Amino acid sequence: MQATGVWEAFVRELAQPPDPPGVGLPPAPPAQPTAAQAGPAAELNAAFSAAEVRTGLQLLRNGRSAGSSGLPAEFLRYAYGKPFSPDTPAPHRLQPALAELYNSWFQAGAVPDAANVSLVTPIYKRGDAAQPSNYRPIAVGEPVTRLYAALLNVRLVAYIERAGLRAPSQAGFRPRFSTQHQLFCLQHLVDRATHLRQPLFCCFLDLKGAYDRVPRALLWQALQRLGVHGRMLGALQSLYSNAEYAINVGGRRGVGVRSTRGMKQGCPLSPTLFGLLLDGFHWALLAGAPGAGPQLACGRSVPDLGYADDFCLLATSPAHLQRLLDVAHGFLTSVGMELSVNKTCVMAFGVAAAAAAEGAAWSCGGMRLERVEQYKYLGVTFSAAAGIAAAFPALSGSIGHSAPQGEGEALEPVPWGLGKVVQVMLLWLLAFWLLAHCAIPGVLDLLGLEREELASHGQALVHLALEVGELAATLGILWRCLRGAGPARLPAWRRLRPGLRWRRAADFALAMASFPLVEMAAARSILWFPHNTDLWGDHNLLEDSLASGNLAAKALYFVAIAVCAPIWEELIFRGFLLPSLANHMPLGAAVAASAALFGAVHFSLQHFLPLCLLGAVLGALLVRTRSLAACVALHSLWNMWVFWQLACRAAGA
């Protein structure tokens, strides 16, 4: 008996929370749409048609718990009879009766008491199992009542959306909207602020028990403002006027407790009704803090983003954010909501915001708020320095653990699109051409030198200067183009993981074993294109310098060919291009495409085939090891092999 009393008190606390003092619906700001702008809402009060009931039956979900009657939703959904002929669909036996039943409820503005009882099952979360506060209440209503609520919800949503009465910043439980829209909007505002070098401040609000705190009198007032009246308003109120909760533990039902406050749990209407009441939050922010949020190109201010009860405030200065917090606290208090201050956090995105946030402090309702560097918003981690890119390592790990291909088969996602890939590669090709045909020749002209007339060590020094210039240009372009797109590192640059060193060493050895295949491809290319430059490039200068026996020249060439060239070529092709392409095409296609471009940019038919093969080997090594350092090492070994062959040819000549 004592246990029964504890659980009944648990249900009573859920159904009848105390009303907060001073609750009252704030006046509608001028910008908030109202019924006068929406036009007539007479269609809300029409009788339900058979087609509406048929559509509503498809909204019932299988496998859900039955209500107190014990009848599951499948009993209503699949009550089909035999078709009258092979050409006609099977009739639904209960559809006419359901339409008549719901129209009687709709016209009377009443729901029978027996149909408006929800069974509450406590689900253990964590902590002391003897404490009811460590349980999550899950309420399940009657399927016949859930279907009625679903019909009302479909009609209400269609009217509200068609009339444009929802707040544009709210995406929760709306048709064609999802959490992805709000995540995209927030990241876009972060990217825009970074690009324009403007500060962006964000406060993530955490509402305490928001669904259970809704004052129903304010909800009906908010609906009337939007033009909901007559039978529709009466039908919505009837679902709450005699709603009851009863505890259900071990198959035993407790005494029903009348619900007096909050939204009904498990009801299809609850998310919509809650959103319509909280839409006033957006309009209150626009009226109370005009111009505080970041401005779009069209001139519209965006002071907040919302998904159901998950809100974030957006401001361009610390003072504007504090003003938004003051307005938010006033509105939420007026509608009976309470902020969980310990979970409400401020984040300053970007360098400009971080500098402006130094020494700043924010408070809400007299309680100081914490400033954080990371926050999980709608299930995705955002960081002050990298935005949504902070979530990529965790998401990549999750994908890697669930991928059927096995560990090592997926590259880490990158936070930029194809437009950024085209920009980087065009700038890199331009820098490549300018260094080789303008910068180096221009410096030699200023010095009054001809490259062909330089001594062997002079030739080597020019070659090294070209490679160092390419390395500097590559690093500069990647830093300049990618610094606002995510973390300040290339996604594939990481060390070999300790637990997999021997396996990675085997992958590296296997990649080295492909060198003879590259040699064979080189020999075949020379036969196919005998009049083109051979594989080793412009040997008239390089081999002559090596043949001179000048040790300084050999050392300079070695540094250029075996050190500088592998670093910048792997940075641009395997460090940037391959992971970027893998975001938009299958991994094998990305390896092939990056290898083909690697061979093409050497601008030699003799070079193309062997370098394509070498690029494919390097790409496969990156996929297997996830280490750009391994690719640089393999590329360096290949270039050493080429350098040694050139030196041997020069010595033999």
N, C-alpha and C positions, 0 to 999 in steps of 0.2 A: 504493500500500500504506500509505503514511503517513497519507493522508486516511482510509482505511478504519479504521485503528487509532484515530484521533481520534474517529470517530463511535462505534466500539464502546466506547471508554472513556466516551463521553457516555451511552450506553445503560446501561453497567454502573453508573455513578453514579446513574442514575435508578432502576434495579432493586434496587440493593444499597447504600442509604445506611447510614452507620455508626449503630449503636444508641447512644443517649445513655445516660449512666450513671444509676443509681438509679431506673430506671423500674419502676413497680408500680402496679396499680390500687388507688386509695384505697378504704377501707371504705365501704360504702353508708350514707349518712346515714339516720336513721330515717324521714324524710319521703319518701325515694325509693321508688316502687313496685317490687315484686319479683315473682318468679314465684308466691310463696305467695299474694299478693293477686290475681294475674291469673287464677288457676284453672288447670285442665288445658290443656295445649297439644298434645293428641294429634292435633288436626286438622292440625298442621304436618307430621306424618310420614306422612300418607295418600298413596297413589299418585296420580299426576296423571291427571285425567280428560280425555276428548276435548274437553269444553267448555272446560277451562282452556287447553288447547293452542290451541283456536280463538280464544279471547280474546287469548292471548299473541301470535298471529300478527299481530293488528291493531296491536300495539304496535311492531312493526318499522317503521322509517322508511325511506322511499324516498330514493334519491339519495345514500346513504352509501357510503363506500369499502368494497370487498370485503376480506376477510382474506387470509391467505397462500394459501388454496385458490383464490382468484379468483372464488368464487361470491358474487354480491350477495344482499342480503336479499330483493330482489324474487323471486328464484328460489324461496324458501320461501313467501313471502307469497301469491303468485298462482299456485300450482300447482293450479289447478282443472281438473277434467275436465268432460265434457259432462253436463248433467242427464239423469236417467233419464226424466223426463217434464216437460212445460211447467209443471206445478204444483209441482215439487220443486226446491229449490236445487241448484246445482252442487256436487258433492262435492269436497272437498279431497283430492287424491291422496296428499299426504305426511302428512296429519294422523295417521292410525293409526300410521305408521312413526315419526313424531316422538314420539308418546306412548309407544310401546314403547321407543324409544331413551332418552328422558329418564327413564323409570321404571327402566331398567337402571342408568343413571348414579346415580340417586337411591338405589336399594337398595344399590349397591356402594360408594357414597361416594367415587367416583373419576370423573375426567374424563380421556379420552385425551390424551396429551401433544400430539399433532398438533392437537387442537382447542383447546388452551389457550395458543396462541402469539399475541401481539399484535405487529403491525408498528408501529414507531415512525417517524413522518415528522417531521423537524425543520422548523419553520416560522419563517422569519426575522422577528425583531421590529424591532430597530434596533441601531445601533452597528457595530462591526467585524464584517463578514461572515465573517471567518476564525476568529472565536472561537465555539466551540459554545455558550458561555454566553449568547450573544445570539440563541439560537433557542428556540422553545417546542416541546417534544415533544408530538406528537399521536399517541396510541396507538389502533389499530383492531384489534378482535378478530374472531374468526370469527362470522358471523351465526348459525350454529347454536348456538354457545355463548352469544351475546348473548340469544338467545331462551330458552335454559335459565335464564340468570340473571334474565331478566324474569319467568318463571314463579315462580321462588323469591321474587323481590321482591314480586310481587302477593300471594302467600300470607303472607309475613312481615309486610308492611305491614297487611294486613287483621287479622291477629292482634294486632299491637302497638297499633293504633288502637282496636280494639274493646275491648281490655283496659285502655286508658287508661295505657299505660306510657311515653308520650313526655312530655318536659318541657313544661309549658304555655307556656314562654317561647320555644320553638323553633318556627319556622314554615318552615324550609328543606326543600324537596322533600317536603312532606306534602300529602295530598289536601285540596283546598278551602282551601289556604293559599297565599299569595304574598307578595312583597315589600311589596305595598300594605298588608297587615295590620300589618306591623311599622312601616312609615312612619306609618300612622294611629295606632298605639299610642303611638309616640314623640311625635307632635304632640299627641295628647290629653293626655299627661302634662305636656307643656310648657304647654298651655293651662290645664290644671288648676292647675299651680303658679303661673302668672301670675294666674289669677282669685283664688286663695287667698292671693296675695302670699307664697308660700313659695319658698325656693331649690330649684333642681334642678341637680344636677351630673351630667354624663355623660362617660364615658370610652369612646372608640371604640377597640376592640382590633384589631390587625392581626397575624394569625398567619402565620408564615413557613413556606411550603411545608407547610401542615397536612395535606393529603391524602397526601403522600409520607412523612410522619413517623409514621404510625399504627403502633404495635407490635401485631402481629397476635395475640400471646399475650394481651394485655390485651383485645383485641376479643372473643376467644372467651370470656374470663371474663365480660365485660359481657353477652354474649348468654346465657350460662348463668344469670346472675342473673335475667334476664327470662323464663326458662322455655324457652328454645330448646335443644333437646336431640335426641338420637337421630339419625334420618336427616337431618332438616333441618340440624342443626349439622354433621354429616358432609358434607353436600352443599355447604354454604357453605365449609367448610374445604378441600374438594377443588378449588374454583375457585382457591385460593391456593397449595395445597401444591406444585403442579408448574407454576405460571404462569411464562411466559417472555416476555421482550421481545427483539425483533430489529430492528435498524436497517433502514430502507427508504429509500435515497437513489437517485434517478434510476432507479427500477424494479429496483434490485439489493438483494437481501436479505443482511444480515450474519448473523453467528453468534448463536444464541439465548443469552440470559443469564437465569438463574433469578432470579425476583423474590423477595426475602426480607422486604421491609418496605413499608408504605404500602398505600393502596387501589389497586385496579386501575383504570387509566384507561379510560374509554369503557365501563365495565361498568354496567348498570342498577342493580346492587345497591350500588354504592359510596356514593352519597349517603345511602341509608338506613342502611347499616352505620356510616358515619362519624357520622351524627347520633345513633345509639343509643349510641355510645361517648361522644360529647361531651355527651349529655344529663346526665351526671353533673356537669357544670360548674354547671348551675342548682341542683341539690340541694346541691352543696358550698357555694355562696354562701349559700343559705338557712341551712345548718347553721353555717357559719363566721362569718357576719355577720348574725345575726338582726335584723330591723327596720331594716336599713341602707337599703333601697330605699324609694321612695315607697309609701304605703299607699293601696289602693283603698277604696271605700266599704264593701266586704264585709270589710275587715280584712286582705286578702291583701297581702303585700309583693311588690314587683316589682323585684328587684335587677338584672335583666338582660333584654335582648331579643336573640334570636339568629336568624340566617338562615344555615344551614349553618355556615361558619367566620367569618361576620361577626357579631361580638358588640359590644354596648355595655352598659357597666355604668351603673346609675342609683342615685344617692344623694341624700340631703337635706341633707348637710353635708360639708365637706371631710374631716373625720375618718372619716365613714362611707365615703366614696369610697376613702380610703386603705386602710381595712380590707378593702373588696371587692377592691382591687388585690392586697393581700397574699394573700388566699385564692385569687384567680384565678391568681396566679403559682405558688402551691404546687400547685394542681390541674394546671395545664397542664404544669408540669415533671414531675409524677409520671406523666403519660401521654405523655411524649416530645415535647410541643409547645414551640415557642419563639416568643416575641413579637418582632415587629419594632418596637423601641422608637422608632425614628425616625419611624414612621408611626402610632404609638399616641398619640392626642391627647385632651386634656381640654377640655370646654366647659362654661361656666357660663351657664345659661339665665336671662334676666331680670335685673331690677335688683337684687333681693335676693341672688341667687346671685353676681352680679358684685361686690357689696359684700363678701360673705363670702369671696370668692376672693382679695381683695387681701391679699397677703403669704403666701398659702397656697402650698404646693408639694406635688407628688405624685411618687412614684417607684414603679417596678416592677422587682424584682430588682436593686435598688441603682442603677438608672438613672433619672435625672430625666425626667419627661414634660413635654411642651410643652403650654401652654394656648393654644387657638386661638379665633378669633371665627367661623370658618366651617369646615365639614367636609362632605365628600360621603359620605353614608351610603346604601348600596344604590342608588347612582346618582343620588341627589337631594341637593342642597345644603341644609344646615341652617345657620342663623346664630344666634349667641347672642342677638341682639336681636329677631329676627323669626321664628325657627323655620323651618318649611318654606316660609314666604312668601318667603324669600330666593331660592328656586328659580323663583318665578313669572316674573320678567322673562326669564330664559333660556328657560324653557318656552314663554312667550308668543312669543318670537322664533322658536323652532323651529316653532311652530304657524303663525306668520305666513309663514315661508319655504315651508312645505309646503302651505299652504291654496290650493286652486285658485281661490278668488275673487280672489286678487291682494292686493298690499300695501295695507294700510289697511282691510281688511274685518273684522278681528277685534279686539275690545277685550281689553285685558289682564285676565286672570282676577283675581278678588278672593278673599281667604282667609276669607270668611264665608258662611254659608248664609242660607236664607230666614227662619229665626227671627230673625237679626240684622236683616234688612231690615224685618220687621214691627215689631220693637222700636224701631228708629230712626224709622220713619215715624209710629208712634203717639205717641212722645215729641215729635216735631216738630209734629204736628198739635195736641197738647195745649198746647205752648208757644205756638204760633200763636194759638190761641183765648184763652189766659190773658192774653197781652200785649194783645190787641185789646179784650177785654171785662172784664178785671180789673185788670191792672197799670196801664195808662195811665189809665183812668177813675178808679182808686183814687188815683193820685197827684194828679190834678186835683181830686178831692173833698177830699183832705187840704189842698190849697192854697186851697180854697174857690172854685174856678173852674169855669165851664161852657164846654165846648169851643165851642159855638155862639156864645158871647158874646166869644170871643177876637178880637183884631185879626188881620189877615191874616198878619203875621209870626209871631204866636203859633200860628195854625193850622198854618203851615208847620213850626214848630219841633216841634209835637206829632207831625206826620206823620213828620218826620225821626227823632224819638225812637223811634217805632214801628218804622221800618225798621232803625235801628241795633240795637234790641232783638232783632229777628228775625235779623239777622246774627250777633249775639253768641250767641243761643240755638242757631242752626244749628251754628256752630263748636263750641260747648260740647258739644252732643249728639253730634256726630260724633267729637270727641276722646274723650269719656267712653266711648262705646259701642265704638269701633273701636281704641282704643289697645292692647288685648291681642290683637287679631285679626290683626295684620300690621304692615307698615312704617307709620311715622307720616306718611303722605301719602295723598291720594286717588289712586286708580290712574290716572285720566285726566288729572291735572294735569301737563302737561309742555310744554316749548317746541316750537315748530315746528322740525323737523329742517332744517338748513341746505340740504342737497341737494334739498329738495322745497319750497322757499319759494314759487316761482312757481306750482307746482301747487296748493298750499294757498291761495294768494291767489285763484286762479281758483275754487276751491271756495267761498271766503268771498264772492266777488262773486256767484256763482250763488245762494247762500243769500240775499243781500240782494235779488236780483231777485224773490224770492218775496213780498216785502212787499205788492205790489199784490194778490196772491191772499189774503193775510190780511185786507187791507182789504175785499175783496169778501165774504169770509166774515163779517166784522163787520157789513157793511151788510145781508146776508141775515139774520143773526141778529136784527137790530133789527126787520126786517119780520116775522119769525116770532114774536118775543116783544116786542111794543111796550110792554107794561105792566111789563116788567122793567127793572132798571137798565141804562142803555146801556153800551156797551163801555168808556167811559172812567171808569166807576166813579161814586163819589159826587161829581158835579160841583157840587152845591149849595155845598159848602165850597171845593173846589179851584178851580173857575172863578171864584167870587166873590173868592177871594184873588188870583188872577191878574189879574182885572179891576181890582183896586184900584191897580195900577201900582206896588206896593211892590217895589223891587228886592231887598231883603233876603228877602222872602217868596219871590220867584221863584228866588233863588239857593238857598235852603234846599230848596224843592221839587225843583229840578233835581238837587241832590246826592242827595236821597232816591230819586227816580224813576230817574235815569240812572246812579247809581253804586251805592248800597247794595242796592236791590232786585235788579238783575241778578246781583250777586255771590252773595247768599244763595240765590236761587232756582236758579241754575245749580249751586251747590255741592250742594244736596240732590237736584235732579232729574237733572241730567246727570252730576255728579261722583260721586254715590253710587247713586241708584236705577237708572239705566240700566245701568251696568256690573254691578250686583248681579243684575238681572233677566236680563242676557245670559248669566249663568252657568247659568241654569236653563231657558232657552227660546231659540228661534231669534232672531237679532239683530233682524230686522225686527219680530217680535212684541214684543221688549223695547222698541224705539223707540216702537211704537204704544202699549204699555201705559203707559210713562212719560209720553208726551204726553197720554194720556187723563187720567191722575191730575193732571198739571200743570194741565189745564183745569178739572178737577172741584174742586180745592181753592180756586178763586176764588169758588165758591158763587154762581154767576150763570149762568142759562141763556143770556143774551146773550154772556157771556164764553166759554162752553164751546167752541163750534165754532172761533172764530178762535184761541183760545189752544191748542186741540188741534193745529191746523195749525201754529202757531208752534212748539209743542213738538216736533212731528215734524221741522220744518226744523232746529231746534237739535240734535236727536238725530242726524239725518243728518250735520250738520256735525261733530259729535263723532266719529262713525264714520269720516268721511273724513279729518279732520285729526288725530285723537287728541289734541286740545288743548282743554282746558276754558277756557283763556284766550280762544280764538277764539269759543267759545260766549258767554262773558261779554261780549265786545266786540260781537257781533251783537245780543245781547239789549239791551245798552246803547243801540245805535243805534236799535233799534226803540222803546225807551222814549223816546229823544230825539225821535223822529218823533211819537210820541203827545203828548209834552209840547208840542212846537211847534204841533201842531194844536189842542190845548187853549188855548194862549196866543192863537192866532189867533181862535178862537171867542170867547174872553173879550174880546179887543180889539174884535171886530165887534159884540158885544153892547153 
